[in-house]
Amino acid sequence: MKERINWIDWAKAFCMTVVVFCHLPQQEDTFYLQYLASVILSTFFFISGYLKKPLVSISQSAKKYGYSLLIPYLIYNAIYYPYWFAKFYIEHGNITWGEAIQPIIGTMLGQLNSSFSCELNGVTWFLIALFVMHILTDILNKNKHGKSIMLILSIITMILYGANKYYHYAPYITYHGFIRCLCFFFMGNIFQQWNYLKSLNLKKDLAIGTTTLLASLILFYWHINEEHFVLHITLYYVVNLVSVYAFIYLAKSLNNIKSRIITLISIGTLLIFGLHRMMIGVIDYSIEKILNITNITHDWPECLIIALAIELTLLPIIIHRNKWPILLGKTK
């Protein structure tokens, strides 16, 4: 078995915890939540691109990532469906066959919201987007002009993302996430090919991590002013680029600290991604019923505690992952 890269485990565990944290009900206009929700996926997709290994053929790539991404996508939506059904019935008092089949159609169409479909386990859009990114990257890596095409596609998707935010022409979560994050996946893969980020130096990594984090926070404060939309979108990508450096180098500065929990969270990112929204819903419904309140919101310490509790609850499944490897996108 290939030795794990400890700083990548730290980066993945941090990103996963932040994703769960951001999906918890809380006051949405706080600066820290807006910042984390805006930047965290860029680091996630960068790491995915960085860890990508070249495959012999496109058919091999489709088979590998179909098994490791598309099958878990279907499984996690199937697991989510009874929860969705019960929630819908509780909120509306009844459910028709047409309403019951809409999330199934939405799942088959990649979490599409339309007049005849709706998203089910919406966060699993990233598995569809990641599958397409892997196949596209394998195709381009076999082309002699592949890196130039990656650059062109990155620019095009950045423009499409800005246009979609301005015109709202495609309220489709998978498409939106794909055009938002493709450039960072490409960037991570190119960094891996060029052997970037291989060296480790605690003082240097910590210095780069803290200064880029501060820079990204300052730039984000400027970015959230939308009076000049082109500048707003441009700064969005600058902020995300700088934040990727910040989180990666801060993770590298933690490389000498070994933690089994961090490693397990990193290994179980697919599982946590697939189940955490359902777990959040059950937790919030239980709290609302026990305390007899509606529309519960948490402050940030409560969100952090709940996020960590969800991850810790899933650790036994991750520890015994050999019993159900497909939940983690593995063959064995």
FENTALIN-V250458 format. One record per residue. N is the residue number from 0. PHI is phi in radians with two decimals (NA if undefined). OMEGA is omega in whole degrees, -180 to 180 (999 if undefined). D_FIRST is the distance of its C-alpha to the first C-alpha in whole Angstrom. Layout:
n;phi;omega;d_first
N;PHI;OMEGA;D_FIRST
N;PHI;OMEGA;D_FIRST
This chain:
n;phi;omega;d_first
0;NA;-179;0
1;-1.23;-178;4
2;-1.12;180;6
3;-1.28;176;9
4;-1.65;-169;12
5;-1.10;-177;15
6;-1.19;176;18
7;-1.21;175;17
8;-1.05;177;16
9;-1.09;-179;19
10;-1.12;-180;21
11;-1.15;180;19
12;-1.12;178;21
13;-1.10;-179;24
14;-1.06;-179;24
15;-1.12;179;24
16;-1.11;179;26
17;-1.16;178;29
18;-1.06;179;29
19;-1.07;179;29
20;-0.97;-176;32
21;-1.23;-179;34
22;-1.52;178;34
23;-1.36;-179;36
24;-1.18;-178;40
25;-2.80;180;41
26;-1.13;-168;44
27;-1.50;-176;43
28;-1.69;178;45
29;-1.31;-176;43
30;-1.09;-176;42
31;-1.15;180;39
32;-1.24;177;38
33;-1.06;-180;39
34;-1.14;-177;37
35;-1.10;-179;34
36;-1.14;-178;34
37;-1.39;-169;35
38;-1.95;-166;32
39;-1.19;-178;29
40;-1.18;179;28
41;-1.08;178;28
42;-1.18;178;25
43;-1.01;-178;23
44;-1.27;174;24
45;-1.05;180;23
46;-1.09;179;20
47;-1.06;177;19
48;-1.18;-179;21
49;-1.18;-178;19
50;-1.47;-176;15
51;-1.16;177;17
52;-1.91;180;15
53;-1.17;179;18
54;-2.00;-173;18
55;-1.19;-175;21
56;-2.47;178;23
57;-1.19;178;25
58;-1.11;176;25
59;-1.11;179;21
60;-1.12;-180;21
61;-1.09;180;23
62;-1.16;-178;22
63;-1.07;-174;18
64;-1.41;171;20
65;-1.10;179;23
66;-1.25;-172;20
67;-1.47;-177;18
68;-2.16;-174;21
69;-1.30;178;24
70;-1.14;174;24
71;-1.04;177;23
72;-0.99;180;26
73;-1.17;-179;28
74;-1.13;-177;27
75;-1.20;175;27
76;-1.31;176;31
77;-1.14;177;32
78;-1.12;-176;31
79;-1.29;-172;33
80;-1.02;178;36
81;-1.01;176;37
82;-1.10;179;37
83;-1.05;-178;39
84;-1.07;-180;41
85;-1.12;-180;42
86;-1.11;180;43
87;-1.08;-178;45
88;-1.14;179;47
89;-1.11;-176;47
90;-1.32;-174;48
91;-1.94;178;51
92;1.50;176;52
93;-2.81;179;51
94;-2.66;179;49
95;-1.61;177;50
96;-1.07;179;48
97;-1.09;178;48
98;-1.19;-178;47
99;-1.19;-177;44
100;-1.56;-178;43
101;-1.00;179;43
102;-1.17;176;39
103;-1.18;177;38
104;-1.11;179;39
105;-1.03;178;38
106;-1.14;179;35
107;-1.10;-179;35
108;-1.78;174;36
109;1.30;179;34
110;1.17;-180;35
111;-1.48;171;39
112;-1.70;-179;42
113;-2.70;180;45
114;-1.20;-177;48
115;-2.08;-179;46
116;-2.63;175;43
117;-2.61;179;41
118;-1.22;178;38
119;-1.89;175;36
120;-1.61;-168;33
121;-0.96;-176;33
122;-1.15;-179;30
123;-1.34;174;28
124;-0.95;-174;30
125;-1.11;179;27
126;-1.21;176;25
127;-1.13;-180;28
128;-1.08;-179;28
129;-1.15;177;24
130;-1.03;-180;24
131;-1.10;180;27
132;-1.09;179;26
133;-1.08;-179;23
134;-1.11;-179;25
135;-1.08;-180;27
136;-1.14;178;25
137;-1.11;178;24
138;-1.11;-176;27
139;-1.24;179;29
140;-1.18;177;26
141;-1.62;180;27
142;-1.72;-177;31
143;-1.15;177;32
144;-1.83;-173;34
145;-0.98;-177;31
146;-1.19;176;31
147;-1.15;179;34
148;-1.16;176;34
149;-1.02;180;32
150;-1.10;-180;34
151;-1.11;179;37
152;-1.12;178;35
153;-1.09;180;34
154;-1.12;-180;38
155;-1.08;-178;39
156;-1.19;174;37
157;-1.07;179;38
158;-1.13;179;42
159;-1.11;178;41
160;-1.11;178;40
161;-1.09;179;43
162;-1.12;-180;45
163;-1.18;177;43
164;-1.18;-176;44
165;-1.44;-175;47
166;-1.73;-178;49
167;0.94;-176;46
168;-1.42;-178;46
169;-2.47;178;43
170;-1.36;-173;42
171;-2.18;-167;39
172;-1.05;-178;36
173;-1.23;177;33
174;-1.08;-179;36
175;-1.06;180;36
176;-1.17;-180;33
177;-1.10;-178;32
178;-1.23;179;34
179;-1.27;-168;34
180;-1.96;-176;30
181;-0.98;-176;30
182;-1.07;-179;30
183;-1.34;173;28
184;-1.11;176;25
185;-1.00;-179;26
186;-1.05;179;27
187;-1.08;-180;23
188;-1.16;178;22
189;-1.19;176;24
190;-1.03;179;23
191;-1.17;179;20
192;-1.14;-179;21
193;-1.57;178;24
194;1.03;174;21
195;-1.33;175;23
196;1.20;-179;22
197;-1.37;-177;20
198;-1.41;-179;22
199;-2.21;177;22
200;-2.58;-171;26
201;-0.94;-176;27
202;-1.12;-180;31
203;-1.14;-179;30
204;-1.11;180;28
205;-1.15;180;30
206;-1.14;180;33
207;-1.13;-179;32
208;-1.08;-177;30
209;-1.24;-179;33
210;-1.21;179;36
211;-1.24;176;34
212;-1.11;178;34
213;-1.07;180;38
214;-1.10;-179;39
215;-1.17;178;37
216;-1.16;179;39
217;-1.14;180;42
218;-1.12;179;42
219;-1.15;178;41
220;-1.05;176;44
221;-1.29;-176;46
222;-1.10;-173;44
223;-1.21;172;45
224;-1.38;-173;48
225;-1.73;-179;49
226;-1.09;177;52
227;-1.96;-168;51
228;-1.12;-179;49
229;-1.08;177;47
230;-1.11;179;47
231;-1.04;-179;45
232;-1.23;178;43
233;-1.04;180;42
234;-1.17;177;41
235;-0.99;-179;39
236;-1.27;176;37
237;-1.14;178;37
238;-1.02;-178;37
239;-1.16;178;33
240;-1.07;-179;32
241;-1.16;180;33
242;-1.18;176;32
243;-1.04;177;28
244;-1.04;-177;29
245;-1.07;-176;30
246;-1.21;180;27
247;-1.16;-177;24
248;-1.27;174;26
249;-1.17;176;26
250;-1.12;178;23
251;-1.08;-180;22
252;-1.20;178;25
253;-1.70;-172;23
254;-1.01;-177;20
255;-1.41;180;20
256;-1.70;-179;21
257;-1.65;178;18
258;-2.54;180;19
259;-1.15;180;17
260;-1.11;178;19
261;-1.06;179;19
262;-1.07;-178;15
263;-1.17;177;16
264;-1.09;178;18
265;-1.09;179;16
266;-1.08;-173;14
267;-1.67;-177;17
268;-0.99;-180;19
269;-1.10;179;20
270;-1.11;-179;21
271;-1.14;176;23
272;-1.00;-173;25
273;-1.24;-172;26
274;-1.94;-168;27
275;-1.20;-179;29
276;-1.15;178;32
277;-1.14;179;33
278;-1.14;177;32
279;-1.08;180;34
280;-1.07;179;37
281;-1.16;179;37
282;-1.08;-178;37
283;-1.14;179;40
284;-1.11;180;42
285;-1.13;180;42
286;-1.11;-180;43
287;-1.09;180;46
288;-1.25;-179;47
289;-1.16;-177;47
290;-1.61;179;49
291;0.99;178;51
292;-2.24;177;50
293;-2.17;178;49
294;0.91;-177;47
295;-1.15;172;45
296;-2.32;-179;44
297;-1.98;169;42
298;-1.49;-170;42
299;-1.14;177;39
300;-1.10;178;38
301;-1.11;179;38
302;-1.07;180;36
303;-1.12;180;33
304;-1.12;-179;33
305;-1.15;179;33
306;-1.04;179;30
307;-1.16;180;28
308;-1.12;178;30
309;-1.10;180;28
310;-1.11;-180;25
311;-1.15;178;25
312;-1.10;-178;27
313;-1.52;-177;24
314;-1.03;179;21
315;-1.03;178;21
316;-1.15;180;20
317;-1.18;179;17
318;-1.05;-179;16
319;-1.74;-175;17
320;-1.11;179;15
321;-1.14;179;14
322;-1.38;-179;18
323;-2.53;-174;19
324;-1.07;-177;16
325;-1.11;178;18
326;-1.14;178;20
327;-1.88;178;17
328;1.27;-177;17
329;-1.95;178;14
330;-1.56;180;14
331;-2.76;999;12
